[in-house]
Amino acid sequence: MLKGKHIVLAVTGGIAAYKSCELVRLYKKQGAQVRVMMTKSAEHFVTPMTFETLSGERVSRDMFEYSWEIEHISLAKFADLCVIAPATANMLAKIRAGIADDLVSTSVMAMPCPVLIAPAMNTVMWKSAATRENAEVLKQRGFAFVGPGRGDLACGDSDEGRMSEPEEILKATVALLNPIHDLAGLNILVTAGATREMIDPVRFLSNRSTGKMGYAICEAALARGANVRLVSGKTELQKPVGAEVYDVLSTQDMYDAVTELAKSSDVVIQAAAPADFTVENVSGQKIKKTGNGMTLKLVNTKDIAKAIGAAKRENQTLVAFAAETDASVEKADTKRKSKNADLIVLNDVTAQGAGFGVDTNIVTMISDEGAKSYPLMTKRDVADAILDEVLRIRKG
């Protein structure tokens, strides 16, 4: 799969550097030529000799190590792909800020090829505002990410921050170096995020959806060659590069946008979490606090997926979502049929790793052919699995 490909592997200073040894072995087994560069901190965890033995190439450690070539430019010219694994919080911050003060950061800045980042750090560091913002900005600039996953960390915690396994990074590498455009020509409409139902000018009803699942579907569909339009509720995520984005506020706004855009869409994936209820009488002024509390009368919002299903054309595919607090396949399938959806994606939002705001999910996909359950996966991997099912349904 990687025969003849040139990969530069950048190893930075984290305990997960030991996994990068296995990654080199996997790359070599697939026929790639691998050159490794290391930060000084990385050498505290794995010796350069280890990587030289595994790769069969000298390890680059310093910009001024060899006088006969400019090291970072040499690496940039060599690479078809640069992989940073593990990528520390410090390295993410450097790349985002354009700091080039060592071989790795300078080389990455000079790379004309795609760059794949595999973050690895403590949960608190990964979830910090600075790191998350740095990651989102880098994604917006076109850097690819794999992980981090959830699991046991060196500090004893068990949470997000664990570097993806070498096999996962290999899969992401193959996808970048051998892109599959099996969705080329398809017009895909995706919804994502939460809607807001106003109570008064300063208050609203909403839910905990962050839009991560829908945005991951957009990114996966774009990578596979689709024409993507995104109708997005409120979210803190960076807009997917290459998608046509429509920002909306309320469920009615989303309903209006989606029902119109669906007319020219081959596939509609309703991954958003529109509010089920709206306030019957919205106050034009801020409601003052009183000792008697406040009573709101709520009415049902329009069911967007059901409206799309009712108007579905021949050869148009509808994917609905069922974010539940139980994982009843029977109830989800009943919901699918009531909306005339071809596929429904069920997930229990109370399950660890499958709730709101995380980068992983655990889903069951239900179609006319039955139910198929998936283990804990990144939302990007779930997105690709959904698109695989869409293709299967359309071909069937």
N, C-alpha and C positions, 0 to 999 in steps of 0.2 A: 504493500500500500504506500510505502514511503521510499521505494527504490529510486535512487538518484537524487533525493531531496537533501538539501543542506540545512541543518538546524543548528542554531546557536542557543545553547542552554545557559542562562544566567542563574547562578546560585547565590542567594543572599543569606545573611546570617540568622538562621533560625534552626531549631532542632529538627524540623521537617526536612532539612537538607539530606538526611540519610535516605529519604524516599527518592531523591533525585538520582541516586546511584542506580536504582531499579529502572527509573525512567530512561536513562542512557542505554541500559541493556535492551529495553523494549524497542527503542528507536533503532538501535543497531540491528536487532532481529528483523525489523521491518525493512531493512535495506538503506536506512538513512546514514549520511555522514554527519557526525556530531562533533562540534567544537564547544568546549565548556569554558565559560569565564566565571570568575569567583570574586566576591568582595573579600576584603581582609577578614571581616567578621565570620564569613562562611567557613574559613579555614579552621576556625575553632571547633567546628562540628564534623567536617569531613576533610581529609587531606587531599591536596591536588593530585598526588600520586594515584589515589583511588580512581579519580575520574580519568586520568591519563591511561590507566590500565584498561578501564572499561571502554573508553572511546577510541583508543588507539591514536589519539591526537594530543599534542601538548595543550596544557591548560593555560589560559590567559589570565594573568593575575594583576598586571600593572600596565598602565598606559605607556610607560617608558622602559619596559622590560627588554624590548628588542629594538635596537637602533636602526635596523635596516627597513622597518616598515612602521607605518602609523597604525597602531594596534586597533583602535576603535573603528577606523575606516576599513581596515582589512576585514574585520568581523562583519561589518555592515555590507560589504561587497560580497562576502561569502554566503550570507544567510538568505534562504528562501522563507524562513520563519525564525523569529526570536521567541523563546519561551523563558519566562522568569518564574522559576519554581525552586524553592519557595520565594514568594515576594513579601517582604516585610512591610509593616506600616511606614517605616522610614523610606523605603524605596518607592512606595506609591506616592508619598508626599514629594519626593525629589522629582519624579517624572512629571507629576502634575504641575509643579512649580517651574519646571525647566532647569533645574539645578543639574550641573554636569561636573561633579567634583571627584569622580573615580571612574574606573574603567567601565563598570556596568552602566551607570547612569549616562555617561558620555556616549557609549555605544548605542544604547537604546534611543537616545536623541538622534543619532545618525542613521538609524535603521529605516530604509525605504520600504521594507517588507512588513507584513502583518506582525503584530506582537501579541502573544498570548500570556496572560498573567494568571498565576495560581497563588492567590493570597494564603498566608499562614501566619496566625498570630493568636494571642489570647482573646477570648470573647469580648472582654471589655474594650480592648484596643480596636477590634473589628467593628464593634457597635458604636464607637465614639463618633461624634458628629464630624470631626475632621476627616477621619478615615473614610466614612461613608460618602462624604461629599467628594473626596479625592477620587474614589472609585467611580462615582456617577459621572464626574467630569471626564475621566479617562474613557469611559464607555462612550460618552458623547463624542469624543475625539476619534473613536474608531478602534480603540484597544479592545481586544477580546478577553473575556474572563472565563475561568473555570473554577467553580467553588467560591469561597471555602465551604466545606461540608460541616456536618455536625457529628461530634463524637468525643472520645477521650482526648484531652489535651495534656501537654507535658506538666502543667501546673497542678493537675489533679481534677480540674473542672471537666465537665462533659457538656459541651454546648457548641455553638457556631465558632468557626475559626480554624478548624482542622484542615490542613491542605488536602486537596482532592487526591485520591489514590492514583498511582502511576497509570493504571489502566484507563481511568477517566480522562487524564490529561492526554494520553495517547489518542483516545477517541476524539477529543477536541482538536488535537493536532491534525489528525487525518481529515476532519471536516474542513479545516481551514486550508489545507494544502490540496485537497481534492474536493472542491465544493460541488454539491449536488444541486442542480437547478430543476428539481422535479416539479416545482410549482410555477415554473415560468409560464406567463400568459394568464394565470389565474388572478382574478380580482377578489381579494380577501378583505372583508370588513371585520374589524375586531373592536369590541367595547372593553373598557377597563376602568377600574377605580370606583369610588363611591360617589353617589349624588347627594345633594344637600336640599332639604326641604325647609324653607324659611318659616320661622315662628313670628319674628318681627325683624326689624332692620339689623339687629345684632345677634340674634340666636337662630339656630337651625337644628334640625334632626338629621342624623347621618349614621354611618356604621364604620367599622374598623378596617374596611378594605383599603389597601395601599396601592392597588393597581399592578403589583409586581407580576402576577400571573398573566394578565392581559398584555403587559409590555413585553414579557418573555415570548409570548406567542408572536407578537409583531416582529421581534428581532429574529426569531427562528424562520418565520415566513419570508422576511426580507432576504435572509441568507440563502434561502432556497429558491429565490428568483421571483417571488410573487409580487404583484402590485398591491400594496397594503394601505388601507385607510383605517385610521384609529379615531374612535369617538371616546374621548377620555373625560371622566369626572375629575374631581379635585385630587391631585396627587403631588408628591414632592419629587417624583422621578423625572429624569431628563427625557425629553421626547426622542423616540427612536429615529435615528438618522435614516432618511430615505422614505419614511412614511408620511402620508398626508394626514395631518392631525386636526381634529375638530374638538375644541374644548367646550364642555357644557357644564351647567351647574345643577339643574334639577332633573328629576326623572322625566318630566314632561319635555324638557330640552333634549334629553337623550332620545326619548321616544320619537320626537320630530325629526332629529338628525338621522337616526338609524332607519326609520321606515322609508325615508327618502333615499338614502344611500344604498339600501338593500336592493332597490330596483335595478341597480347596475352592478350588483355583486354576485360572484359565483358561489362564494362561501361566506357565511355570516357566523362568527364565533362570539357568543354573548358571554364574555368572561367578566363583565362589570358586575357590581353589586348595587343596582339601583334600589332606592328606598322603596319598601312595600307600602308605606303609608305617607300621607302628606297632611298638613294642617288644613282643616276645612276653611277657616277664616284667618288669613294672615293679617296681623296688625301692622298698620302703616307707621306706628310709633313704638318705641321701646316700651314693653309692658313693665309697669312699675311693680316692685316687690311689695307684697302686702302680707299681713299676718295670716291670711286665709289660704295662702298658697295659690296655685294656678291650675286650672283645668283646661286641657286641650281636647278638642274633638278631632279625631283623625279619620280620614277616609282613604280608601284604597287608591294607589296609583295605577296607571296603566301597565299592563304586562307586556313588556317589549318583546320578549322572545315568543310569546303566544301570538302577538300580532304579526311577527315575521313568519311564523309557522303557518298561520292562516293564509297568508298571501304568497307562500313559497311557490316558486316556479318549478317546472320540470328541469331536472339537472342542477337545481340549486341545493346547496347543502347547509343545514342549520345545526350548529353545535350549541347546546345549552349547558349551564353549570348548576349544580346543586350543592351549595355550601351549607352543610347541616351540622347539627350537634349529635347526630347518630348516623351510622353508615348503612341505612336500610336500602338495599339494592331494589327491593320491591317498590318502595315509595318513590325512589328516584326514577324507576322505569315508568311508573304511573305518571309522574311529572313530565317525563320525556314525551310520552304518547299524548298527553293533554296539550302539549305545545307543538305537536307535529314536528319534533326535532329528530334528526337522523342519529344524533349521538348526544349523550349527556355525561358530563364529567362530575362524578360524586366525590366529595371529600369531607371528612369529619374535621371541622375547624377546631375541635377540642383536642385532637391528637397531637402529641409532641412532634414538632417539625412540619406540621401541616396547617398551622393556624395563620393568622394575619401577620404581615410584616416580616416574615422569614423568607429565606431564599430557597426553601425546599418545600416539597408537597408529597402527600400520599393520596393517590386517587384510584378510583374504579371507573372504568369507562363502559357504558352500557349502550348497546345498539340493538337492532333487530336480531343480530346473531348471538346475543347474550352479553354477559358481563365479563370483563377482564380486569383483574386487580394488579396494581403496580406497587413495588416497594417504595421506600423513601428515596426520592430522587430530587435533583435540583429542578427548579421551576423551568429552566431552559430545556432540560431533558424531558420533562413532562410536556412542554410545548411541542417538541419534536414528535413525541409519541402521539399527541393529539393530531398533528398534521399527517402523520403516517396513517392514522385511522381515517382521517378525512379522504386521503387518496384511495385507501382501500374501499371505502364506501362508494366513492365516485366511480371507481373502476368496476365495482360489483353491480 
